[in-house]
Amino acid sequence: MKGIEQSDDIKNPYEDIKELKLKKMNKTHWSLNGLIKILRDDIPRERLLYSLRGATKKGNGYSETSLFQWNKLNYCEIWCNEPLFMPSVRASINYTGSNCCPYPVGTYAMVDFIPDTSKLPSYIPEKYWRFEYLIHDLDTIVCRIKVYIELEPVLEEHPKSFTSS
């Protein structure tokens, strides 16, 4: 992870993550630490929607890609059941309630969140990515966060060829 920013232009936002900061864990890994504030409890589960838009760095800007595109999926279904990233996100937050989603209005600590990259495909094109994370109340955006990451390629060793003599 290289950076995170929250849009300030959202009226009546669902959550506030401005106090989340990147912390260097070692030479190659950064973690996310700080406070997440849930500001609203007036959006019913069925109207709380989630979008994720992936874009790769192209020159001085970013170009959206179809590899990572979720558009207006049920937020709570993603938060509670998505198997690749959400378990590590939920594990890093100090919420102990029995209701997975939505969290009650309040302030929650995120401690040492590092995305679990072990579940990513072995090859992902491009190195620099921006993910735009959106929360909607039906057609109204109530949260917009941009996360910038740098993916280092992991080269798998291929078995050596065998020759007979």
Buried (B, 14 or more C-beta within 10 A) or exposed (E): BEEBBBEEEBEEBBBBBEEBEBBEEEEEEBBBBBBBBBBBEEBEEEBBBBBBBBBBBEEEEBEEBEEBEBEEBBBBBBBEEBEEBBEBBBEBBEBEEEEBBBBEEEEBEBEEBBBBBEEEEEEBEBEBBBBBBBBBBEEEBBBBBBBBBBBEEEEEEEEEEEEEE
